[in-house]
Amino acid sequence: MPEYEKAMRPEDITRLFVERSNAGDATGVAALYEEDAVLAYPPGERTMGRDAIRALWEKVLANGPRFEPEQPLPTLISGDIALTSTPPRDGAGARAQVVRRQPDGSWLRLLDQPEFVPPGR
């Protein structure tokens, strides 16, 4: 895997995700996840493991979507685990991720719920 900038704060992951997605770099997006991470996407499904996450993002990014940065909500940190979240710009639901500090001090996603839909939708 190529060398990528590491997320040295939990909030850095969102910025790096946007940059790498907009560059069409599925390998770079997958590098933001732990080897055994779980991504709740596509909606109603789970994608498990970095290799499967990379394959999913290859398909998604092949369509050339553009992502805009979203202002993160305050991060909750307890030891080496943190909860990050952002409200989508369209106001529909929320996004949340559990990230874990790595031995080198960087952070990677362990659990990713990119879309919460409010009840009744």
C-alpha positions as CSV (number, residue, x, y, z in Angstrom):
1,M,0.0,0.0,0.0
2,P,1.4,3.5,-0.8
3,E,2.4,5.8,2.0
4,Y,-0.5,8.1,3.0
5,E,-0.9,11.0,5.3
6,K,-2.0,9.7,8.7
7,A,-4.9,11.0,10.8
8,M,-3.1,12.3,13.9
9,R,-6.4,13.5,15.3
10,P,-9.7,11.6,15.0
11,E,-11.2,14.6,13.2
12,D,-8.5,14.4,10.5
13,I,-10.1,11.2,9.1
14,T,-13.1,13.1,7.6
15,R,-10.9,15.6,5.8
16,L,-8.7,12.8,4.5
17,F,-11.8,10.9,3.4
18,V,-13.1,13.8,1.3
19,E,-9.6,14.5,-0.2
20,R,-9.1,10.9,-1.2
21,S,-12.6,10.3,-2.4
22,N,-12.6,13.4,-4.6
23,A,-9.2,12.2,-6.0
24,G,-10.9,8.8,-6.9
25,D,-8.4,7.0,-4.6
26,A,-10.2,3.9,-3.2
27,T,-7.0,2.5,-1.8
28,G,-6.4,5.7,0.0
29,V,-10.0,5.7,1.4
30,A,-9.6,2.1,2.6
31,A,-6.3,3.1,4.3
32,L,-8.4,5.1,6.7
33,Y,-9.9,1.9,8.1
34,E,-8.5,-0.9,10.3
35,E,-8.0,-4.3,8.7
36,D,-11.1,-5.7,10.3
37,A,-13.3,-2.5,10.2
38,V,-17.0,-2.7,9.6
39,L,-18.8,-0.2,7.3
40,A,-22.6,0.0,7.4
41,Y,-22.9,0.7,3.6
42,P,-24.6,0.2,1.2
43,P,-27.7,1.1,3.3
44,G,-29.0,-1.9,5.1
45,E,-25.8,-3.9,4.5
46,R,-22.4,-4.3,6.1
47,T,-19.0,-4.2,4.3
48,M,-16.4,-6.0,6.5
49,G,-12.7,-5.7,6.2
50,R,-10.3,-3.2,4.5
51,D,-10.1,-5.2,1.3
52,A,-13.9,-5.3,0.9
53,I,-14.2,-1.6,1.8
54,R,-11.6,-0.8,-0.9
55,A,-13.5,-2.8,-3.4
56,L,-16.8,-1.1,-2.5
57,W,-15.2,2.4,-2.8
58,E,-13.7,1.4,-6.2
59,K,-17.3,0.9,-7.4
60,V,-18.6,4.0,-5.8
61,L,-15.8,6.3,-6.9
62,A,-16.0,5.0,-10.5
63,N,-19.1,7.2,-10.9
64,G,-17.1,10.3,-10.0
65,P,-19.1,11.6,-7.0
66,R,-17.9,14.8,-5.3
67,F,-17.8,15.1,-1.6
68,E,-17.9,18.4,0.4
69,P,-16.3,18.7,3.8
70,E,-18.7,18.6,6.7
71,Q,-18.1,20.4,10.0
72,P,-17.4,17.7,12.6
73,L,-19.4,17.6,15.8
74,P,-17.4,17.5,19.0
75,T,-15.4,14.3,19.3
76,L,-15.8,12.0,22.3
77,I,-12.6,10.4,23.4
78,S,-12.0,7.7,26.0
79,G,-8.5,6.4,26.0
80,D,-7.7,4.9,22.6
81,I,-11.3,5.0,21.3
82,A,-13.1,8.0,20.0
83,L,-16.6,8.7,18.5
84,T,-16.6,11.1,15.6
85,S,-19.7,12.4,13.8
86,T,-20.9,15.0,11.3
87,P,-24.3,16.3,10.4
88,P,-24.8,16.0,6.6
89,R,-25.2,19.3,4.8
90,D,-28.7,18.3,3.7
91,G,-29.8,17.9,7.3
92,A,-30.9,14.4,6.7
93,G,-29.8,12.2,9.7
94,A,-26.2,12.0,10.8
95,R,-22.9,10.2,10.3
96,A,-20.9,8.5,13.0
97,Q,-17.6,6.6,13.3
98,V,-15.8,4.8,16.0
99,V,-12.1,5.3,15.6
100,R,-9.1,3.7,17.4
101,R,-5.7,5.1,18.2
102,Q,-3.0,3.0,16.6
103,P,0.4,2.2,18.2
104,D,2.1,5.1,16.2
105,G,-0.4,7.6,17.6
106,S,-2.5,7.9,14.4
107,W,-6.2,7.1,14.2
108,L,-8.2,4.6,12.0
109,R,-11.9,3.9,11.6
110,L,-13.1,0.7,13.3
111,L,-16.9,1.2,12.8
112,D,-18.4,3.5,10.2
113,Q,-22.1,4.4,10.0
114,P,-22.2,6.9,7.2
115,E,-25.9,7.4,7.1
116,F,-28.4,7.5,10.0
117,V,-31.9,8.3,8.8
118,P,-34.3,9.9,11.3
119,P,-37.2,7.7,12.4
120,G,-40.2,8.0,10.1
121,R,-38.2,8.5,6.9
